Amino acid sequence: MMREYLRAAIDAIDSADLTVKEHRQKGLADDPEAIRKLRLSFRRVQYQMESMAHIEKTLATKTLIRRLHEVGRPFGNLRDAQVLELRVIKGLGDRGGTPKGLHLIQIAADARRHEQLATEELLDSLAYEETLRALNDYRRALPAHTVSPIMIQPIAQRVLRASWKELQREVKRAQRNGSDAHLHYLRITAKRSLYSAQAFSSVLGPPAGELALRIDVMQKFLGKQHDQVIASEWIKEVGRAHASLRKLADALAAEERKRANANAKHWTLYWESIRDLHPRQLWR
């Protein structure tokens, strides 16, 4: 089962990787959507392997998971920089046309270009190629037995049960202390549950698909809140580094922080939608 799952994951990475490199060879502007697909492909296989390793220790995925995480980091940094640039432009509004607003936008654009170059260096690096090779080698080393959906179902149920328990733990932690860090880790945990539900929806049926949809809504909401937190902190740092922008940066950072605080109070509504689905029926 893991062999077939990794085959699909590797195909997704190869497809996204090919698109990005073709655009670079043709001298086209970097396609954010292609980079996004490549980033998600790396993150999805990493999270799914973590979920599987949690219930099956003999998979021996620890080293490979760590490599996927390290190699995938520049993709995440680029995504954060892209979102940050958009949040600065949106947050400034009419102030973006002023000299100080234009200066702040330029600083955000330069930060995004820096991460873009780091991503391009990654795609040309030996570490990137070796990680893809290691993923392929790991897949080929797995037994090539044919398995039916009925055989997979108990394993799928165990994976979802484990990810559901972990999600419940993080929900309770965030309810007790809704700090930025706890909400961010709750989102990461929700994404792991999301990818597990998506991977096994063909085996467990429509309820798994519905569970994935509802978790996806919550993790995207939490992602927006996290983006606002990151934007607020970054803009505040820019104000400290550029005295001429201090007043504008402090005002913009405070506005982003206010939005983040407001959103931090409403994520439980999305959790109630997930909890009301009673996903335990998936593993009974």
C-alpha positions in Angstrom: 0.0 0.0 0.0 2.8 2.4 0.9 4.6 1.6 -2.3 1.6 2.6 -4.4 1.0 5.7 -2.4 4.6 6.8 -2.8 4.5 6.1 -6.5 1.6 8.7 -6.8 3.5 11.1 -4.5 6.7 10.9 -6.5 4.8 11.4 -9.8 3.2 14.5 -8.3 6.6 15.9 -7.3 8.2 15.0 -10.7 5.3 16.7 -12.5 5.5 19.9 -10.5 9.3 19.9 -10.6 9.3 19.6 -14.4 6.9 22.5 -14.8 9.0 24.8 -12.6 12.3 23.9 -14.5 10.7 24.3 -17.9 9.6 27.8 -17.0 13.1 28.7 -15.9 14.6 27.3 -19.1 12.2 29.4 -21.2 13.0 32.5 -19.2 9.4 32.9 -18.0 8.5 34.5 -14.7 8.3 32.0 -11.9 4.9 30.5 -11.7 3.7 30.7 -8.0 1.1 27.9 -8.7 3.8 25.5 -9.9 6.0 26.3 -6.9 3.0 25.8 -4.7 2.3 22.4 -6.2 5.9 21.3 -5.6 5.8 22.6 -2.0 2.5 20.8 -1.3 3.8 17.6 -2.9 6.8 17.5 -0.6 4.7 18.4 2.5 2.0 15.9 1.7 4.4 12.9 1.4 6.3 14.0 4.5 3.1 14.2 6.6 1.7 11.0 5.2 4.9 9.1 6.0 4.8 10.5 9.5 1.3 9.2 10.0 2.1 5.8 8.6 5.3 5.5 10.7 3.3 6.3 13.8 1.4 3.1 13.5 4.0 0.9 11.8 7.5 1.4 13.3 9.1 -1.1 10.8 8.7 1.4 8.0 12.0 3.1 9.2 11.1 6.5 7.7 12.8 8.8 10.2 15.8 9.7 8.2 13.9 10.2 5.0 11.2 12.3 6.7 14.0 14.6 8.1 15.5 15.0 4.6 12.1 15.9 3.1 11.6 18.5 5.8 15.0 20.1 5.3 14.9 20.1 1.6 11.3 21.4 1.6 12.0 24.3 3.9 13.0 26.9 1.1 9.6 26.2 -0.5 7.8 27.1 2.8 10.0 30.2 3.2 9.1 31.4 -0.4 5.4 30.8 0.3 5.6 32.9 3.5 7.5 35.7 1.6 4.9 35.7 -1.2 2.0 35.9 1.3 3.8 38.6 3.3 4.2 40.7 0.2 0.5 40.4 -0.6 -0.5 41.2 3.0 1.7 44.4 3.0 0.1 45.6 -0.3 -3.4 44.8 0.9 -2.8 46.2 4.4 -1.4 49.5 3.1 -4.4 50.1 0.8 -4.3 53.8 -0.3 -1.1 54.3 1.8 0.7 52.1 -0.7 0.9 55.0 -3.2 2.8 57.2 -0.7 6.7 57.3 -0.8 6.9 55.5 2.5 4.3 52.9 1.4 6.2 52.3 -1.8 9.4 51.9 0.1 7.7 49.3 2.4 6.3 47.4 -0.6 9.8 47.4 -2.2 11.4 45.9 1.0 8.7 43.1 0.9 9.4 42.5 -2.8 13.1 42.3 -2.1 12.5 39.7 0.7 10.4 37.6 -1.7 13.0 37.7 -4.4 15.6 36.6 -1.9 13.6 33.5 -1.0 12.9 33.0 -4.7 16.6 32.8 -5.4 17.1 30.4 -2.5 14.4 28.1 -4.0 16.1 28.2 -7.4 19.4 27.3 -5.8 17.6 24.4 -4.1 16.3 23.0 -7.3 19.8 23.0 -8.7 21.4 21.5 -5.6 22.8 18.0 -5.0 20.7 17.7 -1.8 17.5 18.1 -3.7 18.4 15.5 -6.3 19.6 13.1 -3.7 16.4 13.4 -1.6 14.3 12.6 -4.7 16.6 9.6 -5.4 16.3 8.5 -1.8 12.5 8.6 -1.9 12.5 6.5 -5.1 15.0 4.0 -3.6 12.9 3.7 -0.5 9.8 3.0 -2.5 11.5 0.4 -4.7 12.7 -1.4 -1.5 9.2 -2.0 -0.2 7.6 -5.3 -1.0 5.6 -5.3 -4.3 2.6 -7.3 -3.1 -0.8 -6.6 -4.5 -3.3 -5.5 -1.9 -7.1 -5.0 -2.1 -9.2 -2.2 -0.6 -10.5 -4.6 2.0 -6.9 -5.4 3.1 -6.1 -1.7 3.3 -9.2 -0.7 5.2 -8.0 -1.7 8.7 -4.7 0.1 8.2 -6.5 3.2 6.9 -8.7 3.1 10.0 -5.7 2.9 12.3 -4.0 5.8 10.6 -7.2 8.0 10.9 -7.8 7.0 14.5 -4.3 8.0 15.4 -4.4 11.3 13.6 -7.8 12.0 15.0 -6.6 11.5 18.6 -3.6 13.8 17.9 -5.9 16.4 16.5 -8.2 16.2 19.6 -5.1 16.7 21.9 -4.0 19.8 20.0 -7.5 21.2 20.0 -7.8 20.9 23.8 -4.3 22.5 24.1 -5.3 25.4 21.9 -8.6 25.8 23.8 -6.7 26.1 27.1 -4.1 28.4 25.7 -4.8 30.0 22.3 -1.3 31.3 21.8 0.1 31.9 18.3 2.4 28.9 18.7 -0.4 26.5 19.8 -2.7 27.6 17.0 0.1 27.2 14.5 0.9 23.6 15.7 -2.9 22.9 15.7 -2.9 23.8 12.0 0.1 21.5 11.3 -1.7 18.7 13.1 -4.9 19.4 11.1 -3.0 19.2 7.9 -1.6 15.8 8.8 -5.2 14.6 9.5 -6.3 16.2 6.2 -3.7 14.4 4.1 -4.5 11.1 5.8 -8.2 11.5 5.2 -7.6 12.5 1.6 -5.2 9.5 1.0 -7.7 7.0 2.3 -11.0 8.5 1.1 -11.1 6.0 -1.8 -10.9 3.1 0.8 -13.1 4.5 3.6 -15.7 6.2 1.4 -17.6 9.5 1.4 -17.3 10.1 5.2 -13.5 10.4 4.9 -13.9 12.8 2.0 -16.3 14.9 4.0 -13.9 14.8 7.0 -11.1 16.1 4.8 -13.2 18.9 3.4 -14.1 20.2 6.9 -10.6 19.9 8.3 -9.3 21.7 5.2 -11.6 24.7 6.0 -10.3 24.9 9.5 -6.6 24.6 8.7 -7.0 27.3 6.0 -8.6 29.6 8.5 -5.8 28.9 11.0 -3.3 29.5 8.1 -4.7 32.9 7.5 -4.4 33.8 11.2 -0.8 32.6 11.1 -0.1 34.7 8.1 -1.4 37.8 9.9 0.8 37.0 12.9 3.9 36.6 10.7 3.1 39.8 8.8 2.7 41.8 12.0 6.0 40.7 13.4 7.9 41.2 10.1 6.5 44.7 9.5 7.4 45.6 13.1 11.0 44.5 12.5 11.1 46.6 9.3 10.0 49.6 11.4 12.9 49.0 13.8 15.4 48.7 11.0 14.1 51.8 9.1 13.5 54.8 11.3 11.8 56.7 8.5 9.2 53.9 8.2 8.7 53.4 12.0 5.4 55.2 12.3 3.8 53.6 9.2 5.2 50.2 10.0 4.0 50.3 13.6 0.5 51.3 12.5 0.3 48.6 9.9 1.7 45.9 12.2 -0.9 46.8 14.8 -3.6 46.4 12.3 -2.4 43.0 11.3 -2.1 42.0 14.9 -5.7 43.1 15.6 -6.9 40.9 12.7 -4.9 38.0 13.9 -6.3 38.4 17.5 -9.9 38.5 16.1 -9.4 35.4 14.0 -7.8 33.6 16.9 -11.2 33.7 18.7 -13.3 32.1 15.9 -11.4 28.9 14.9 -13.5 26.8 17.4 -16.6 27.3 15.1 -14.8 25.3 12.4 -13.7 22.6 14.9 -17.4 22.2 15.9 -18.2 21.4 12.3 -15.5 18.7 12.3 -16.5 17.3 15.7 -20.2 17.1 14.7 -19.3 14.8 11.8 -18.5 12.0 14.3 -15.5 10.7 12.3 -15.3 7.7 14.6 -17.7 5.9 12.3 -14.8 5.7 9.8 -13.0 3.1 12.0 -15.8 1.2 13.5 
